[in-house]
Every structure is written in structure tokens, then in C-alpha cells.
Amino acid sequence: MDRYAVIGNPVAHSKSPLIHAAFAEATAQTLTYERLLAPLDGFRDTVARFVAEGGKGLNVTVPFKLEAFALAREHSARASIAGACNTLAWRGDHWYGDNTDGAGLLRDLVHNVGATIAGRDVLVLGAGGAARGIVVPLLGESPRRLVVANRTHTKAMRLATEFAADGPIVAIEPAALAGARFDVVINATSIGLGSSVPRDLWPATLFAPGALAYDLVYANGPTPFLRWAQEQGVTRCADGLGMLIEQAAESFLLWRGVRPQTAPVFPLLRT
């Protein structure tokens, strides 16, 4: 039986086994999918054992996406653009690396949430690996402008410069955002479930009327970022659960050659 897994540290919280079990049942695919905890200094050894035991594919979560990119001998175009891999597929004697995060985000934003990116002002908070995986797909939707803001402004500037040829992207210092309004605000920072929004960093006036607040983090209730947006009067909010499901479907397509329907998985995970 073909074997797949999600590898990370930590990984016990991952919902990926539930998602891929549902995909496999819906598409009549015979496979197993598990959680694989790798020591922080043992990613390559853990992957090597997985292959030796018949592993066919991996979803890669924090903090190993850069190591996965380095491990893969072959890369998709979107993995090369992001400089990171969240999906590995075994190709007989080497790993093929892909990055499905951007595609998962766009499909969730456009098809599930009903957001419009074309002609809109989009703000991405953060300039790390998560932001790298989504800026080019966002630019592909033709926003009026895509602004990247990060606590370390030089990091945001490097990101904007690197992808300037792909569309109207610019880096703006957080303090200079005062007075600016955005139709879509995406949290791609390290603000997680146990964190709080740095209220001295991001202005409370970022959201245009009818704006969408989108958090790459997901939870059973509103995340700290979404609670902060709601305090500013934002009513259109979405967390990253849809992105998780949609990027998983992209991985499943890469591994099995069939793209599963994602809609039935949403209520499964929410409960």
C-alpha cells in the first residue's frame, strides 16, 4: 500500500491525515497517510528512513520547508520561485519538490471565500517563507497593487525587489501604512494562536469598507489576527483552513493524478 505522511516538528496537531483519508476514500485510492515527527536536526535522516520503508510522498510543514527544497533534486517552477517546498514526491531515485501553498490560497480566496483580487489593493503582512509562497500567485490575479509590510523593513524590500517583474508589488514600512486602506489584508506573519497582534506596529485603520481579513493560520475559532480585525469593524474574515485543504488537494493531484473535491472536507474538519 502506498505510504504518505506529513513531516514537521511539531506535527501532532496536523489535520492533514484527516484530509487525505477523506480524499482517498472519495477518489477510491488505496493509500496510508500518517504524521511523521522529525527531530529538528534530523530531517534528512527521517526522510531517508521513510523512503527505505516505501514512502511515496510527503507534505512538509514547519520548520523544514527550506530543508525540503535543498533535499529535492528536481523542483516545480512555483517551488523555485518560493525557494521552499511543502510537498515532496518520490520519483524512483530522487525527490521532486513542489510548493502548493500559493495555489491553495488562491483557490480558497477566489472559489471558497469569493474574494476579488483583480483591481484591488492587497496587503500582505510579513515577508518570510509564508509570504514568499503566495506573492506571485497573488500578482497573477492582477491586483491594483500588492503591498508587503514587515517589522524588518529591509526583508520586505528584498521580497518586493525580487518579484517586481511579476506585477505591482511594493514594500512599505509599517509606520507608513497609517492612512492607507486595503481591500484584502493577509496575515503571513508568525503571529500564531498563542500570540497577539503587535498593536504598536500595525495601524488599526488598514481595512477599507467591506475589506476581507485572511489569516494563514487556522483554528476552531477566530485567530488573534481575525479578532483584531473584527475589533476594527471587519465582518468578512477567513482563516487558513481552506488554504490547508486546497493545498492538500494540489498535493494529492501531484501524487495520485486526480484532484479530489474539497467542499465535503470543510465540515469534517470544522467539527
C-alpha positions as CSV (number, residue, x, y, z in Angstrom):
1,M,0.0,0.0,0.0
2,D,1.4,3.4,-1.0
3,R,2.6,5.4,2.0
4,Y,2.4,9.2,2.5
5,A,2.9,11.4,5.5
6,V,3.1,15.0,6.8
7,I,6.5,15.7,8.3
8,G,7.2,18.5,10.8
9,N,8.1,19.5,14.3
10,P,5.7,19.8,16.0
11,V,3.2,17.7,13.9
12,A,0.8,16.1,16.3
13,H,-1.8,18.9,15.7
14,S,-1.8,18.4,11.9
15,K,-5.2,17.8,10.3
16,S,-3.5,16.5,7.1
17,P,-4.2,12.8,7.9
18,L,-7.9,13.5,8.1
19,I,-7.9,15.5,4.9
20,H,-6.0,12.9,2.9
21,A,-8.0,10.0,4.3
22,A,-11.2,11.8,3.1
23,F,-9.6,12.4,-0.3
24,A,-8.5,8.8,-0.7
25,E,-12.0,7.5,0.2
26,A,-13.7,9.9,-2.2
27,T,-11.4,9.0,-5.1
28,A,-11.1,5.3,-4.4
29,Q,-7.4,5.5,-3.9
30,T,-5.6,2.9,-1.7
31,L,-3.0,4.5,0.5
32,T,-1.9,5.3,4.0
33,Y,-1.2,8.7,5.4
34,E,0.4,9.4,8.8
35,R,2.1,12.1,10.9
36,L,5.9,11.9,10.9
37,L,7.8,13.8,13.7
38,A,11.3,14.6,12.7
39,P,14.0,15.9,15.2
40,L,15.0,19.5,14.5
41,D,18.4,18.2,13.4
42,G,17.1,15.0,11.8
43,F,15.0,15.9,8.8
44,R,17.2,14.2,6.2
45,D,17.6,11.0,8.3
46,T,13.9,10.8,8.9
47,V,13.1,11.2,5.2
48,A,15.7,8.6,4.3
49,R,14.0,6.1,6.6
50,F,10.6,6.9,5.2
51,V,11.9,6.2,1.7
52,A,13.6,3.0,2.7
53,E,10.2,1.9,4.2
54,G,8.4,2.5,0.9
55,G,7.3,6.1,1.3
56,K,6.0,7.8,-1.8
57,G,5.2,11.4,-0.8
58,L,5.4,13.9,1.9
59,N,3.7,17.1,3.0
60,V,6.3,19.3,4.7
61,T,5.4,21.8,7.4
62,V,7.4,24.0,9.8
63,P,10.3,24.2,10.2
64,F,11.5,22.0,7.3
65,K,10.3,23.7,4.1
66,L,13.7,25.1,3.2
67,E,15.4,21.8,4.0
68,A,12.9,20.1,1.8
69,F,13.8,22.4,-1.1
70,A,17.5,21.6,-0.6
71,L,16.8,17.9,-0.5
72,A,14.8,17.8,-3.7
73,R,16.8,17.2,-6.8
74,E,14.0,18.4,-9.1
75,H,11.7,21.4,-8.5
76,S,8.5,22.8,-9.9
77,A,8.5,26.4,-11.1
78,R,6.4,27.5,-8.1
79,A,8.8,25.8,-5.7
80,S,11.8,27.5,-7.3
81,I,10.0,30.9,-7.1
82,A,9.2,30.4,-3.4
83,G,12.6,28.9,-2.6
84,A,10.8,26.4,-0.4
85,C,8.9,23.1,-0.7
86,N,5.8,22.0,1.2
87,T,5.3,18.9,-1.0
88,L,7.7,16.1,-2.0
89,A,7.0,13.3,-4.4
90,W,9.4,10.3,-4.8
91,R,10.5,9.8,-8.4
92,G,12.2,6.5,-8.2
93,D,15.6,7.7,-7.3
94,H,15.1,11.3,-6.2
95,W,12.6,13.7,-4.7
96,Y,10.6,16.1,-6.8
97,G,9.7,19.3,-4.8
98,D,6.7,21.4,-5.2
99,N,5.0,24.3,-3.3
100,T,1.3,24.2,-3.3
101,D,0.7,27.0,-0.8
102,G,0.1,29.8,-3.3
103,A,-2.3,27.7,-5.4
104,G,-4.1,26.6,-2.3
105,L,-4.5,30.2,-1.0
106,L,-5.8,31.5,-4.4
107,R,-8.3,28.7,-4.8
108,D,-9.6,29.3,-1.3
109,L,-9.8,33.1,-1.7
110,V,-11.4,33.0,-5.1
111,H,-13.6,29.9,-5.1
112,N,-14.5,29.4,-1.5
113,V,-14.4,32.9,0.1
114,G,-15.5,34.7,-3.1
115,A,-12.8,37.4,-2.9
116,T,-11.8,39.5,-5.9
117,I,-8.2,40.3,-6.2
118,A,-8.2,41.9,-9.7
119,G,-8.0,45.7,-9.4
120,R,-8.0,45.6,-5.6
121,D,-5.4,46.8,-3.1
122,V,-3.9,43.9,-1.3
123,L,-1.7,44.0,1.8
124,V,0.5,41.1,2.9
125,L,1.7,41.3,6.5
126,G,5.0,39.5,6.8
127,A,7.9,38.8,4.4
128,G,9.1,35.4,5.4
129,G,8.7,31.9,3.9
130,A,4.9,32.0,4.0
131,A,4.8,35.3,2.1
132,R,7.3,34.1,-0.5
133,G,4.9,31.3,-1.3
134,I,1.9,33.5,-2.0
135,V,3.1,36.8,-3.6
136,V,3.5,35.5,-7.2
137,P,0.1,33.7,-7.3
138,L,-1.5,36.9,-5.9
139,L,0.2,39.1,-8.5
140,G,-1.1,36.7,-11.1
141,E,-4.6,37.8,-10.2
142,S,-3.8,41.4,-11.3
143,P,-4.3,43.4,-8.1
144,R,-4.1,47.2,-8.4
145,R,-1.2,47.0,-6.0
146,L,0.3,44.4,-3.7
147,V,1.9,45.9,-0.6
148,V,4.3,43.9,1.6
149,A,4.9,45.2,5.2
150,N,7.2,43.6,7.7
151,R,8.6,44.5,11.1
152,T,12.1,44.3,9.5
153,H,11.6,46.6,6.5
154,T,14.7,45.5,4.6
155,K,13.3,42.0,4.4
156,A,10.1,43.3,2.8
157,M,12.2,45.4,0.4
158,R,14.2,42.4,-0.7
159,L,11.0,40.5,-1.4
160,A,9.4,43.3,-3.3
161,T,12.5,43.8,-5.4
162,E,12.8,40.1,-6.2
163,F,9.3,39.9,-7.6
164,A,9.0,43.4,-9.1
165,A,8.9,41.9,-12.6
166,D,5.8,39.9,-11.8
167,G,3.5,42.8,-11.0
168,P,2.8,45.9,-9.0
169,I,4.4,44.9,-5.7
170,V,5.9,47.4,-3.3
171,A,7.3,47.3,0.3
172,I,6.0,49.9,2.8
173,E,7.2,50.4,6.4
174,P,4.6,49.6,9.0
175,A,4.6,53.2,10.3
176,A,4.0,54.5,6.8
177,L,0.8,52.4,6.4
178,A,-1.2,54.9,8.6
179,G,-4.0,56.3,6.4
180,A,-3.7,53.6,3.8
181,R,-6.7,51.3,3.2
182,F,-6.8,47.8,1.7
183,D,-9.5,45.6,0.3
184,V,-7.7,42.3,1.3
185,V,-5.3,42.0,4.2
186,I,-3.5,38.7,4.6
187,N,-1.6,37.8,7.8
188,A,1.5,35.9,6.7
189,T,3.5,36.7,9.9
190,S,4.5,34.4,12.7
191,I,1.5,35.7,14.7
192,G,0.0,32.3,15.8
193,L,-2.7,31.0,18.1
194,G,-0.7,31.8,21.2
195,S,0.4,35.2,20.1
196,S,-1.1,38.6,20.0
197,V,-1.2,41.3,17.3
198,P,1.5,43.9,17.8
199,R,-0.8,46.9,18.2
200,D,2.1,49.3,18.3
201,L,3.2,48.0,14.9
202,W,0.2,47.7,12.6
203,P,-2.2,50.7,12.3
204,A,-5.8,49.9,13.2
205,T,-7.0,51.7,10.0
206,L,-5.8,49.2,7.4
207,F,-9.2,47.9,6.3
208,A,-11.2,49.5,3.6
209,P,-15.0,49.3,3.8
210,G,-16.1,45.7,3.0
211,A,-12.5,44.5,3.4
212,L,-11.5,40.9,3.8
213,A,-9.2,39.8,6.6
214,Y,-7.5,36.5,5.8
215,D,-5.2,34.6,8.2
216,L,-2.9,31.8,7.0
217,V,-3.2,30.3,10.5
218,Y,-6.4,28.2,11.2
219,A,-8.3,27.4,14.4
220,N,-11.7,26.3,15.5
221,G,-12.5,29.9,16.5
222,P,-11.3,33.3,15.4
223,T,-7.5,33.6,15.5
224,P,-5.9,36.6,17.3
225,F,-5.4,38.3,13.9
226,L,-9.0,37.9,13.0
227,R,-10.2,39.0,16.4
228,W,-8.1,42.1,16.0
229,A,-9.7,42.7,12.5
230,Q,-13.1,42.3,13.9
231,E,-12.4,44.9,16.6
232,Q,-11.8,47.3,13.6
233,G,-15.2,46.5,12.3
234,V,-14.3,43.9,9.7
235,T,-17.1,41.4,9.1
236,R,-15.5,39.4,6.2
237,C,-13.0,37.1,7.8
238,A,-11.4,33.8,6.9
239,D,-8.7,31.6,8.4
240,G,-6.3,29.3,6.7
241,L,-8.3,26.1,7.0
242,G,-9.5,26.5,3.4
243,M,-5.9,27.1,2.2
244,L,-4.8,23.9,4.1
245,I,-7.5,21.9,2.4
246,E,-6.9,23.3,-1.1
247,Q,-3.1,23.0,-1.0
248,A,-3.6,19.4,0.2
249,A,-5.7,18.7,-2.9
250,E,-2.9,20.1,-5.0
251,S,-0.5,17.7,-3.3
252,F,-2.9,14.8,-3.8
253,L,-3.2,15.6,-7.5
254,L,0.6,15.6,-7.8
255,W,0.9,12.2,-6.1
256,R,-2.2,10.4,-7.5
257,G,-3.1,12.1,-10.7
258,V,-6.6,13.0,-9.6
259,R,-7.8,16.2,-7.9
260,P,-10.4,15.5,-5.2
261,Q,-13.4,17.6,-4.4
262,T,-12.7,19.7,-1.4
263,A,-16.1,21.0,-0.3
264,P,-17.1,17.8,1.7
265,V,-13.9,18.1,3.8
266,F,-14.7,21.6,5.3
267,P,-17.5,20.4,7.6
268,L,-15.4,17.3,8.5
269,L,-12.6,19.5,9.8
270,R,-14.7,22.2,11.4
271,T,-16.3,19.6,13.7
